[in-house]
Amino acid sequence: MSTIKRFIAGAVCPRCGAMDRLRTWEQNETRYRDCVSCDFFEQQAIEEPPTLGELSTRVNAPRDEPASDEVQPVRILDPGKRH
C-alpha cells in the first residue's frame, strides 16, 4: 500500500529556502519530511504529547479571602469643576 505524502502549505525548506516545496508523511511510528527542490530529508519519532492539567487562573483558582459584602461609595468627578 502506498503512503500518502502531503505538501505543507507555506513551509520554507531549511536547506534551500524554497517555499511550498516540503512534503510530509508518516510511516511505522515515524514522521518524515523532505524537500522536492533539494536533497533535504528529516525523520522524527512520533511521540504522544504529554497530558497537561488545567492551568491555574483567577477564574478556576480558589480565593484566598472571601468576597466582602461591604458597600463602598463611588465618587463621581465633574471634569468641568476644579477640585
PDB file of N, CA, C and O in Angstrom:
ATOM      1  N   MET A   1       0.836  -1.182   0.000  1.00  0.00           N
ATOM      2  CA  MET A   1       0.000   0.000   0.000  1.00  0.00           C
ATOM      3  C   MET A   1       0.881   1.245   0.000  1.00  0.00           C
ATOM      4  O   MET A   1       1.869   1.298   0.732  1.00  0.00           O
ATOM      5  N   SER A   2       0.550   2.219  -0.786  1.00  0.00           N
ATOM      6  CA  SER A   2       1.337   3.436  -0.930  1.00  0.00           C
ATOM      7  C   SER A   2       1.016   4.436   0.180  1.00  0.00           C
ATOM      8  O   SER A   2      -0.138   4.581   0.583  1.00  0.00           O
ATOM      9  N   THR A   3       2.049   5.122   0.667  1.00  0.00           N
ATOM     10  CA  THR A   3       1.878   6.147   1.692  1.00  0.00           C
ATOM     11  C   THR A   3       1.563   7.470   1.017  1.00  0.00           C
ATOM     12  O   THR A   3       2.193   7.835   0.025  1.00  0.00           O
ATOM     13  N   ILE A   4       0.581   8.191   1.561  1.00  0.00           N
ATOM     14  CA  ILE A   4       0.202   9.491   1.001  1.00  0.00           C
ATOM     15  C   ILE A   4       1.148  10.555   1.550  1.00  0.00           C
ATOM     16  O   ILE A   4       1.293  10.702   2.764  1.00  0.00           O
ATOM     17  N   LYS A   5       1.787  11.291   0.650  1.00  0.00           N
ATOM     18  CA  LYS A   5       2.677  12.389   1.023  1.00  0.00           C
ATOM     19  C   LYS A   5       1.942  13.691   0.756  1.00  0.00           C
ATOM     20  O   LYS A   5       1.390  13.892  -0.326  1.00  0.00           O
ATOM     21  N   ARG A   6       1.939  14.580   1.755  1.00  0.00           N
ATOM     22  CA  ARG A   6       1.214  15.844   1.625  1.00  0.00           C
ATOM     23  C   ARG A   6       2.185  17.015   1.689  1.00  0.00           C
ATOM     24  O   ARG A   6       3.148  16.996   2.455  1.00  0.00           O
ATOM     25  N   PHE A   7       1.920  18.035   0.875  1.00  0.00           N
ATOM     26  CA  PHE A   7       2.719  19.254   0.930  1.00  0.00           C
ATOM     27  C   PHE A   7       2.286  20.085   2.130  1.00  0.00           C
ATOM     28  O   PHE A   7       1.112  20.089   2.501  1.00  0.00           O
ATOM     29  N   ILE A   8       3.234  20.783   2.731  1.00  0.00           N
ATOM     30  CA  ILE A   8       2.975  21.649   3.880  1.00  0.00           C
ATOM     31  C   ILE A   8       2.857  23.075   3.355  1.00  0.00           C
ATOM     32  O   ILE A   8       3.859  23.676   2.965  1.00  0.00           O
ATOM     33  N   ALA A   9       1.651  23.618   3.341  1.00  0.00           N
ATOM     34  CA  ALA A   9       1.411  24.950   2.785  1.00  0.00           C
ATOM     35  C   ALA A   9       2.157  26.018   3.579  1.00  0.00           C
ATOM     36  O   ALA A   9       2.059  26.073   4.805  1.00  0.00           O
ATOM     37  N   GLY A  10       2.899  26.861   2.876  1.00  0.00           N
ATOM     38  CA  GLY A  10       3.593  27.985   3.495  1.00  0.00           C
ATOM     39  C   GLY A  10       4.900  27.637   4.162  1.00  0.00           C
ATOM     40  O   GLY A  10       5.580  28.530   4.669  1.00  0.00           O
ATOM     41  N   ALA A  11       5.283  26.357   4.182  1.00  0.00           N
ATOM     42  CA  ALA A  11       6.532  25.948   4.826  1.00  0.00           C
ATOM     43  C   ALA A  11       7.727  26.282   3.937  1.00  0.00           C
ATOM     44  O   ALA A  11       7.658  26.188   2.712  1.00  0.00           O
ATOM     45  N   VAL A  12       8.825  26.675   4.586  1.00  0.00           N
ATOM     46  CA  VAL A  12      10.055  27.022   3.877  1.00  0.00           C
ATOM     47  C   VAL A  12      11.104  25.955   4.184  1.00  0.00           C
ATOM     48  O   VAL A  12      11.299  25.592   5.345  1.00  0.00           O
ATOM     49  N   CYS A  13      11.767  25.460   3.169  1.00  0.00           N
ATOM     50  CA  CYS A  13      12.797  24.437   3.342  1.00  0.00           C
ATOM     51  C   CYS A  13      13.966  25.017   4.133  1.00  0.00           C
ATOM     52  O   CYS A  13      14.470  26.084   3.780  1.00  0.00           O
ATOM     53  N   PRO A  14      14.410  24.339   5.195  1.00  0.00           N
ATOM     54  CA  PRO A  14      15.535  24.851   5.981  1.00  0.00           C
ATOM     55  C   PRO A  14      16.865  24.806   5.240  1.00  0.00           C
ATOM     56  O   PRO A  14      17.809  25.492   5.631  1.00  0.00           O
ATOM     57  N   ARG A  15      16.956  24.022   4.194  1.00  0.00           N
ATOM     58  CA  ARG A  15      18.214  23.920   3.459  1.00  0.00           C
ATOM     59  C   ARG A  15      18.288  24.896   2.286  1.00  0.00           C
ATOM     60  O   ARG A  15      19.236  25.676   2.190  1.00  0.00           O
ATOM     61  N   CYS A  16      17.296  24.859   1.391  1.00  0.00           N
ATOM     62  CA  CYS A  16      17.382  25.695   0.180  1.00  0.00           C
ATOM     63  C   CYS A  16      16.525  26.957   0.237  1.00  0.00           C
ATOM     64  O   CYS A  16      16.690  27.844  -0.600  1.00  0.00           O
ATOM     65  N   GLY A  17      15.612  27.056   1.207  1.00  0.00           N
ATOM     66  CA  GLY A  17      14.789  28.248   1.361  1.00  0.00           C
ATOM     67  C   GLY A  17      13.588  28.320   0.432  1.00  0.00           C
ATOM     68  O   GLY A  17      12.892  29.335   0.409  1.00  0.00           O
ATOM     69  N   ALA A  18      13.331  27.262  -0.336  1.00  0.00           N
ATOM     70  CA  ALA A  18      12.188  27.264  -1.244  1.00  0.00           C
ATOM     71  C   ALA A  18      10.892  27.121  -0.456  1.00  0.00           C
ATOM     72  O   ALA A  18      10.801  26.313   0.468  1.00  0.00           O
ATOM     73  N   MET A  19       9.883  27.921  -0.835  1.00  0.00           N
ATOM     74  CA  MET A  19       8.590  27.864  -0.153  1.00  0.00           C
ATOM     75  C   MET A  19       7.665  26.890  -0.869  1.00  0.00           C
ATOM     76  O   MET A  19       7.721  26.743  -2.090  1.00  0.00           O
ATOM     77  N   ASP A  20       6.818  26.232  -0.094  1.00  0.00           N
ATOM     78  CA  ASP A  20       5.818  25.280  -0.604  1.00  0.00           C
ATOM     79  C   ASP A  20       6.447  24.099  -1.334  1.00  0.00           C
ATOM     80  O   ASP A  20       5.857  23.586  -2.285  1.00  0.00           O
ATOM     81  N   ARG A  21       7.612  23.662  -0.918  1.00  0.00           N
ATOM     82  CA  ARG A  21       8.269  22.513  -1.534  1.00  0.00           C
ATOM     83  C   ARG A  21       8.457  21.354  -0.542  1.00  0.00           C
ATOM     84  O   ARG A  21       8.962  20.298  -0.922  1.00  0.00           O
ATOM     85  N   LEU A  22       8.052  21.544   0.731  1.00  0.00           N
ATOM     86  CA  LEU A  22       8.188  20.484   1.728  1.00  0.00           C
ATOM     87  C   LEU A  22       6.955  19.589   1.724  1.00  0.00           C
ATOM     88  O   LEU A  22       5.827  20.069   1.619  1.00  0.00           O
ATOM     89  N   ARG A  23       7.182  18.290   1.840  1.00  0.00           N
ATOM     90  CA  ARG A  23       6.083  17.352   1.985  1.00  0.00           C
ATOM     91  C   ARG A  23       6.322  16.521   3.234  1.00  0.00           C
ATOM     92  O   ARG A  23       7.453  16.383   3.699  1.00  0.00           O
ATOM     93  N   THR A  24       5.259  15.979   3.759  1.00  0.00           N
ATOM     94  CA  THR A  24       5.341  15.199   4.985  1.00  0.00           C
ATOM     95  C   THR A  24       4.507  13.932   4.854  1.00  0.00           C
ATOM     96  O   THR A  24       3.528  13.886   4.109  1.00  0.00           O
ATOM     97  N   TRP A  25       4.913  12.909   5.592  1.00  0.00           N
ATOM     98  CA  TRP A  25       4.162  11.668   5.659  1.00  0.00           C
ATOM     99  C   TRP A  25       4.577  10.913   6.911  1.00  0.00           C
ATOM    100  O   TRP A  25       5.621  11.185   7.503  1.00  0.00           O
ATOM    101  N   GLU A  26       3.735   9.953   7.305  1.00  0.00           N
ATOM    102  CA  GLU A  26       4.005   9.132   8.486  1.00  0.00           C
ATOM    103  C   GLU A  26       4.011   7.672   8.085  1.00  0.00           C
ATOM    104  O   GLU A  26       3.205   7.217   7.275  1.00  0.00           O
ATOM    105  N   GLN A  27       4.965   6.944   8.693  1.00  0.00           N
ATOM    106  CA  GLN A  27       5.076   5.524   8.389  1.00  0.00           C
ATOM    107  C   GLN A  27       5.815   4.844   9.533  1.00  0.00           C
ATOM    108  O   GLN A  27       6.873   5.312   9.952  1.00  0.00           O
ATOM    109  N   ASN A  28       5.269   3.748  10.041  1.00  0.00           N
ATOM    110  CA  ASN A  28       5.897   2.949  11.101  1.00  0.00           C
ATOM    111  C   ASN A  28       6.285   3.793  12.327  1.00  0.00           C
ATOM    112  O   ASN A  28       7.425   3.740  12.789  1.00  0.00           O
ATOM    113  N   GLU A  29       5.321   4.573  12.847  1.00  0.00           N
ATOM    114  CA  GLU A  29       5.536   5.408  14.035  1.00  0.00           C
ATOM    115  C   GLU A  29       6.638   6.449  13.861  1.00  0.00           C
ATOM    116  O   GLU A  29       7.231   6.892  14.844  1.00  0.00           O
ATOM    117  N   THR A  30       6.913   6.839  12.629  1.00  0.00           N
ATOM    118  CA  THR A  30       7.923   7.855  12.338  1.00  0.00           C
ATOM    119  C   THR A  30       7.328   8.877  11.381  1.00  0.00           C
ATOM    120  O   THR A  30       6.631   8.521  10.430  1.00  0.00           O
ATOM    121  N   ARG A  31       7.611  10.163  11.645  1.00  0.00           N
ATOM    122  CA  ARG A  31       7.164  11.243  10.761  1.00  0.00           C
ATOM    123  C   ARG A  31       8.343  11.659   9.892  1.00  0.00           C
ATOM    124  O   ARG A  31       9.448  11.874  10.391  1.00  0.00           O
ATOM    125  N   TYR A  32       8.104  11.768   8.609  1.00  0.00           N
ATOM    126  CA  TYR A  32       9.140  12.150   7.661  1.00  0.00           C
ATOM    127  C   TYR A  32       8.746  13.460   6.982  1.00  0.00           C
ATOM    128  O   TYR A  32       7.564  13.776   6.849  1.00  0.00           O
ATOM    129  N   ARG A  33       9.759  14.216   6.556  1.00  0.00           N
ATOM    130  CA  ARG A  33       9.514  15.352   5.673  1.00  0.00           C
ATOM    131  C   ARG A  33      10.730  15.506   4.769  1.00  0.00           C
ATOM    132  O   ARG A  33      11.865  15.231   5.156  1.00  0.00           O
ATOM    133  N   ASP A  34      10.448  15.956   3.550  1.00  0.00           N
ATOM    134  CA  ASP A  34      11.521  16.165   2.588  1.00  0.00           C
ATOM    135  C   ASP A  34      11.179  17.333   1.680  1.00  0.00           C
ATOM    136  O   ASP A  34      10.038  17.792   1.647  1.00  0.00           O
ATOM    137  N   CYS A  35      12.171  17.808   0.947  1.00  0.00           N
ATOM    138  CA  CYS A  35      12.001  18.909   0.007  1.00  0.00           C
ATOM    139  C   CYS A  35      12.109  18.349  -1.404  1.00  0.00           C
ATOM    140  O   CYS A  35      13.009  17.561  -1.696  1.00  0.00           O
ATOM    141  N   VAL A  36      11.194  18.753  -2.279  1.00  0.00           N
ATOM    142  CA  VAL A  36      11.235  18.272  -3.653  1.00  0.00           C
ATOM    143  C   VAL A  36      12.192  19.098  -4.510  1.00  0.00           C
ATOM    144  O   VAL A  36      12.444  18.742  -5.661  1.00  0.00           O
ATOM    145  N   SER A  37      12.738  20.212  -3.962  1.00  0.00           N
ATOM    146  CA  SER A  37      13.670  21.056  -4.711  1.00  0.00           C
ATOM    147  C   SER A  37      15.136  20.748  -4.409  1.00  0.00           C
ATOM    148  O   SER A  37      16.005  21.047  -5.228  1.00  0.00           O
ATOM    149  N   CYS A  38      15.420  20.168  -3.268  1.00  0.00           N
ATOM    150  CA  CYS A  38      16.812  19.850  -2.912  1.00  0.00           C
ATOM    151  C   CYS A  38      16.844  18.480  -2.236  1.00  0.00           C
ATOM    152  O   CYS A  38      15.854  17.750  -2.279  1.00  0.00           O
ATOM    153  N   ASP A  39      17.953  18.128  -1.622  1.00  0.00           N
ATOM    154  CA  ASP A  39      18.081  16.808  -1.009  1.00  0.00           C
ATOM    155  C   ASP A  39      17.791  16.814   0.490  1.00  0.00           C
ATOM    156  O   ASP A  39      18.233  15.909   1.199  1.00  0.00           O
ATOM    157  N   PHE A  40      17.053  17.820   0.994  1.00  0.00           N
ATOM    158  CA  PHE A  40      16.709  17.860   2.416  1.00  0.00           C
ATOM    159  C   PHE A  40      15.788  16.696   2.757  1.00  0.00           C
ATOM    160  O   PHE A  40      14.821  16.428   2.045  1.00  0.00           O
ATOM    161  N   PHE A  41      16.102  16.001   3.865  1.00  0.00           N
ATOM    162  CA  PHE A  41      15.288  14.893   4.360  1.00  0.00           C
ATOM    163  C   PHE A  41      15.411  14.865   5.868  1.00  0.00           C
ATOM    164  O   PHE A  41      16.508  15.020   6.405  1.00  0.00           O
ATOM    165  N   GLU A  42      14.289  14.668   6.565  1.00  0.00           N
ATOM    166  CA  GLU A  42      14.304  14.635   8.031  1.00  0.00           C
ATOM    167  C   GLU A  42      13.306  13.588   8.499  1.00  0.00           C
ATOM    168  O   GLU A  42      12.241  13.421   7.904  1.00  0.00           O
ATOM    169  N   GLN A  43      13.658  12.885   9.570  1.00  0.00           N
ATOM    170  CA  GLN A  43      12.728  11.946  10.186  1.00  0.00           C
ATOM    171  C   GLN A  43      12.685  12.204  11.681  1.00  0.00           C
ATOM    172  O   GLN A  43      13.677  12.611  12.286  1.00  0.00           O
ATOM    173  N   GLN A  44      11.512  11.959  12.270  1.00  0.00           N
ATOM    174  CA  GLN A  44      11.314  12.238  13.690  1.00  0.00           C
ATOM    175  C   GLN A  44      10.331  11.216  14.240  1.00  0.00           C
ATOM    176  O   GLN A  44       9.304  10.940  13.621  1.00  0.00           O
ATOM    177  N   ALA A  45      10.645  10.656  15.400  1.00  0.00           N
ATOM    178  CA  ALA A  45       9.751   9.699  16.033  1.00  0.00           C
ATOM    179  C   ALA A  45       8.489  10.423  16.486  1.00  0.00           C
ATOM    180  O   ALA A  45       8.551  11.540  16.999  1.00  0.00           O
ATOM    181  N   ILE A  46       7.349   9.778  16.291  1.00  0.00           N
ATOM    182  CA  ILE A  46       6.079  10.355  16.724  1.00  0.00           C
ATOM    183  C   ILE A  46       5.879   9.991  18.185  1.00  0.00           C
ATOM    184  O   ILE A  46       5.823   8.813  18.539  1.00  0.00           O
ATOM    185  N   GLU A  47       5.774  10.994  19.018  1.00  0.00           N
ATOM    186  CA  GLU A  47       5.554  10.783  20.445  1.00  0.00           C
ATOM    187  C   GLU A  47       4.220  11.381  20.833  1.00  0.00           C
ATOM    188  O   GLU A  47       3.793  12.399  20.288  1.00  0.00           O
ATOM    189  N   GLU A  48       3.576  10.740  21.773  1.00  0.00           N
ATOM    190  CA  GLU A  48       2.323  11.280  22.278  1.00  0.00           C
ATOM    191  C   GLU A  48       2.624  12.530  23.093  1.00  0.00           C
ATOM    192  O   GLU A  48       3.534  12.512  23.922  1.00  0.00           O
ATOM    193  N   PRO A  49       1.882  13.617  22.880  1.00  0.00           N
ATOM    194  CA  PRO A  49       2.118  14.822  23.672  1.00  0.00           C
ATOM    195  C   PRO A  49       1.773  14.561  25.135  1.00  0.00           C
ATOM    196  O   PRO A  49       0.832  13.823  25.429  1.00  0.00           O
ATOM    197  N   PRO A  50       2.522  15.158  26.046  1.00  0.00           N
ATOM    198  CA  PRO A  50       2.211  14.939  27.463  1.00  0.00           C
ATOM    199  C   PRO A  50       0.847  15.548  27.789  1.00  0.00           C
ATOM    200  O   PRO A  50       0.477  16.603  27.273  1.00  0.00           O
ATOM    201  N   THR A  51       0.123  14.862  28.646  1.00  0.00           N
ATOM    202  CA  THR A  51      -1.184  15.390  29.034  1.00  0.00           C
ATOM    203  C   THR A  51      -0.961  16.454  30.103  1.00  0.00           C
ATOM    204  O   THR A  51      -0.316  16.214  31.124  1.00  0.00           O
ATOM    205  N   LEU A  52      -1.502  17.610  29.843  1.00  0.00           N
ATOM    206  CA  LEU A  52      -1.350  18.726  30.756  1.00  0.00           C
ATOM    207  C   LEU A  52      -2.629  18.919  31.544  1.00  0.00           C
ATOM    208  O   LEU A  52      -3.730  18.769  31.013  1.00  0.00           O
ATOM    209  N   GLY A  53      -2.476  19.252  32.810  1.00  0.00           N
ATOM    210  CA  GLY A  53      -3.636  19.565  33.622  1.00  0.00           C
ATOM    211  C   GLY A  53      -4.124  20.960  33.295  1.00  0.00           C
ATOM    212  O   GLY A  53      -3.482  21.694  32.544  1.00  0.00           O
ATOM    213  N   GLU A  54      -5.234  21.313  33.850  1.00  0.00           N
ATOM    214  CA  GLU A  54      -5.786  22.643  33.616  1.00  0.00           C
ATOM    215  C   GLU A  54      -4.885  23.691  34.251  1.00  0.00           C
ATOM    216  O   GLU A  54      -4.441  23.533  35.388  1.00  0.00           O
ATOM    217  N   LEU A  55      -4.616  24.768  33.508  1.00  0.00           N
ATOM    218  CA  LEU A  55      -3.802  25.856  34.033  1.00  0.00           C
ATOM    219  C   LEU A  55      -4.572  26.603  35.108  1.00  0.00           C
ATOM    220  O   LEU A  55      -5.783  26.796  35.001  1.00  0.00           O
ATOM    221  N   SER A  56      -3.868  27.015  36.130  1.00  0.00           N
ATOM    222  CA  SER A  56      -4.493  27.763  37.210  1.00  0.00           C
ATOM    223  C   SER A  56      -4.673  29.209  36.781  1.00  0.00           C
ATOM    224  O   SER A  56      -3.715  29.875  36.390  1.00  0.00           O
ATOM    225  N   THR A  57      -5.894  29.683  36.858  1.00  0.00           N
ATOM    226  CA  THR A  57      -6.208  31.067  36.525  1.00  0.00           C
ATOM    227  C   THR A  57      -7.028  31.678  37.645  1.00  0.00           C
ATOM    228  O   THR A  57      -7.418  30.985  38.585  1.00  0.00           O
ATOM    229  N   ARG A  58      -7.288  32.971  37.548  1.00  0.00           N
ATOM    230  CA  ARG A  58      -8.082  33.619  38.593  1.00  0.00           C
ATOM    231  C   ARG A  58      -9.520  33.107  38.591  1.00  0.00           C
ATOM    232  O   ARG A  58     -10.230  33.248  39.587  1.00  0.00           O
ATOM    233  N   VAL A  59      -9.950  32.515  37.482  1.00  0.00           N
ATOM    234  CA  VAL A  59     -11.319  32.026  37.387  1.00  0.00           C
ATOM    235  C   VAL A  59     -11.473  30.679  38.089  1.00  0.00           C
ATOM    236  O   VAL A  59     -12.466  30.457  38.782  1.00  0.00           O
ATOM    237  N   ASN A  60     -10.503  29.776  37.919  1.00  0.00           N
ATOM    238  CA  ASN A  60     -10.662  28.439  38.485  1.00  0.00           C
ATOM    239  C   ASN A  60      -9.889  28.218  39.786  1.00  0.00           C
ATOM    240  O   ASN A  60     -10.016  27.156  40.394  1.00  0.00           O
ATOM    241  N   ALA A  61      -9.093  29.196  40.226  1.00  0.00           N
ATOM    242  CA  ALA A  61      -8.329  29.049  41.466  1.00  0.00           C
ATOM    243  C   ALA A  61      -9.192  29.460  42.658  1.00  0.00           C
ATOM    244  O   ALA A  61      -9.994  30.388  42.552  1.00  0.00           O
ATOM    245  N   PRO A  62      -9.033  28.782  43.778  1.00  0.00           N
ATOM    246  CA  PRO A  62      -9.810  29.172  44.962  1.00  0.00           C
ATOM    247  C   PRO A  62      -9.359  30.539  45.469  1.00  0.00           C
ATOM    248  O   PRO A  62      -8.189  30.903  45.353  1.00  0.00           O
ATOM    249  N   ARG A  63     -10.303  31.289  46.032  1.00  0.00           N
ATOM    250  CA  ARG A  63      -9.994  32.618  46.552  1.00  0.00           C
ATOM    251  C   ARG A  63      -9.306  32.501  47.907  1.00  0.00           C
ATOM    252  O   ARG A  63      -9.635  31.636  48.720  1.00  0.00           O
ATOM    253  N   ASP A  64      -8.346  33.391  48.128  1.00  0.00           N
ATOM    254  CA  ASP A  64      -7.660  33.419  49.409  1.00  0.00           C
ATOM    255  C   ASP A  64      -8.520  34.052  50.493  1.00  0.00           C
ATOM    256  O   ASP A  64      -8.478  33.643  51.653  1.00  0.00           O
ATOM    257  N   GLU A  65      -9.289  35.041  50.109  1.00  0.00           N
ATOM    258  CA  GLU A  65     -10.149  35.727  51.065  1.00  0.00           C
ATOM    259  C   GLU A  65     -11.574  35.741  50.528  1.00  0.00           C
ATOM    260  O   GLU A  65     -11.781  35.853  49.319  1.00  0.00           O
ATOM    261  N   PRO A  66     -12.549  35.627  51.407  1.00  0.00           N
ATOM    262  CA  PRO A  66     -13.933  35.642  50.930  1.00  0.00           C
ATOM    263  C   PRO A  66     -14.314  37.025  50.405  1.00  0.00           C
ATOM    264  O   PRO A  66     -13.741  38.037  50.807  1.00  0.00           O
ATOM    265  N   ALA A  67     -15.280  37.046  49.513  1.00  0.00           N
ATOM    266  CA  ALA A  67     -15.753  38.311  48.956  1.00  0.00           C
ATOM    267  C   ALA A  67     -16.385  39.143  50.059  1.00  0.00           C
ATOM    268  O   ALA A  67     -17.089  38.608  50.916  1.00  0.00           O
ATOM    269  N   SER A  68     -16.142  40.439  50.043  1.00  0.00           N
ATOM    270  CA  SER A  68     -16.644  41.342  51.073  1.00  0.00           C
ATOM    271  C   SER A  68     -18.041  41.836  50.704  1.00  0.00           C
ATOM    272  O   SER A  68     -18.316  42.156  49.547  1.00  0.00           O
ATOM    273  N   ASP A  69     -18.901  41.890  51.689  1.00  0.00           N
ATOM    274  CA  ASP A  69     -20.246  42.426  51.491  1.00  0.00           C
ATOM    275  C   ASP A  69     -20.287  43.916  51.795  1.00  0.00           C
ATOM    276  O   ASP A  69     -21.353  44.529  51.736  1.00  0.00           O
ATOM    277  N   GLU A  70     -19.147  44.501  52.118  1.00  0.00           N
ATOM    278  CA  GLU A  70     -19.073  45.911  52.469  1.00  0.00           C
ATOM    279  C   GLU A  70     -19.367  46.774  51.251  1.00  0.00           C
ATOM    280  O   GLU A  70     -18.835  46.542  50.165  1.00  0.00           O
ATOM    281  N   VAL A  71     -20.223  47.772  51.447  1.00  0.00           N
ATOM    282  CA  VAL A  71     -20.568  48.688  50.370  1.00  0.00           C
ATOM    283  C   VAL A  71     -19.549  49.817  50.357  1.00  0.00           C
ATOM    284  O   VAL A  71     -19.271  50.421  51.393  1.00  0.00           O
ATOM    285  N   GLN A  72     -18.995  50.098  49.192  1.00  0.00           N
ATOM    286  CA  GLN A  72     -18.015  51.170  49.068  1.00  0.00           C
ATOM    287  C   GLN A  72     -18.620  52.276  48.228  1.00  0.00           C
ATOM    288  O   GLN A  72     -19.180  52.017  47.163  1.00  0.00           O
ATOM    289  N   PRO A  73     -18.509  53.533  48.713  1.00  0.00           N
ATOM    290  CA  PRO A  73     -19.092  54.643  47.958  1.00  0.00           C
ATOM    291  C   PRO A  73     -18.301  54.912  46.679  1.00  0.00           C
ATOM    292  O   PRO A  73     -17.094  54.676  46.615  1.00  0.00           O
ATOM    293  N   VAL A  74     -19.006  55.408  45.670  1.00  0.00           N
ATOM    294  CA  VAL A  74     -18.394  55.774  44.409  1.00  0.00           C
ATOM    295  C   VAL A  74     -18.396  57.300  44.324  1.00  0.00           C
ATOM    296  O   VAL A  74     -19.433  57.929  44.533  1.00  0.00           O
ATOM    297  N   ARG A  75     -17.261  57.889  44.024  1.00  0.00           N
ATOM    298  CA  ARG A  75     -17.145  59.342  43.918  1.00  0.00           C
ATOM    299  C   ARG A  75     -17.133  59.703  42.444  1.00  0.00           C
ATOM    300  O   ARG A  75     -16.247  59.277  41.704  1.00  0.00           O
ATOM    301  N   ILE A  76     -18.110  60.486  42.016  1.00  0.00           N
ATOM    302  CA  ILE A  76     -18.216  60.909  40.627  1.00  0.00           C
ATOM    303  C   ILE A  76     -17.540  62.258  40.492  1.00  0.00           C
ATOM    304  O   ILE A  76     -17.857  63.198  41.221  1.00  0.00           O
ATOM    305  N   LEU A  77     -16.604  62.352  39.553  1.00  0.00           N
ATOM    306  CA  LEU A  77     -15.864  63.586  39.347  1.00  0.00           C
ATOM    307  C   LEU A  77     -16.478  64.363  38.193  1.00  0.00           C
ATOM    308  O   LEU A  77     -16.824  63.797  37.156  1.00  0.00           O
ATOM    309  N   ASP A  78     -16.607  65.661  38.389  1.00  0.00           N
ATOM    310  CA  ASP A  78     -17.090  66.549  37.346  1.00  0.00           C
ATOM    311  C   ASP A  78     -15.880  67.144  36.653  1.00  0.00           C
ATOM    312  O   ASP A  78     -15.150  67.902  37.290  1.00  0.00           O
ATOM    313  N   PRO A  79     -15.617  66.840  35.356  1.00  0.00           N
ATOM    314  CA  PRO A  79     -14.417  67.338  34.695  1.00  0.00           C
ATOM    315  C   PRO A  79     -14.404  68.859  34.545  1.00  0.00           C
ATOM    316  O   PRO A  79     -13.332  69.441  34.378  1.00  0.00           O
ATOM    317  N   GLY A  80     -15.567  69.522  34.600  1.00  0.00           N
ATOM    318  CA  GLY A  80     -15.611  70.965  34.451  1.00  0.00           C
ATOM    319  C   GLY A  80     -15.360  71.692  35.767  1.00  0.00           C
ATOM    320  O   GLY A  80     -15.079  72.891  35.751  1.00  0.00           O
ATOM    321  N   LYS A  81     -15.449  71.029  36.871  1.00  0.00           N
ATOM    322  CA  LYS A  81     -15.288  71.637  38.196  1.00  0.00           C
ATOM    323  C   LYS A  81     -13.870  71.390  38.712  1.00  0.00           C
ATOM    324  O   LYS A  81     -13.377  70.263  38.654  1.00  0.00           O
ATOM    325  N   ARG A  82     -13.220  72.423  39.209  1.00  0.00           N
ATOM    326  CA  ARG A  82     -11.867  72.278  39.768  1.00  0.00           C
ATOM    327  C   ARG A  82     -11.960  71.862  41.226  1.00  0.00           C
ATOM    328  O   ARG A  82     -12.774  72.388  41.985  1.00  0.00           O
ATOM    329  N   HIS A  83     -11.128  70.924  41.604  1.00  0.00           N
ATOM    330  CA  HIS A  83     -11.140  70.421  42.990  1.00  0.00           C
ATOM    331  C   HIS A  83     -10.013  70.996  43.776  1.00  0.00           C
ATOM    332  O   HIS A  83      -9.865  70.687  44.959  1.00  0.00           O
TER     333      HIS A  83
END
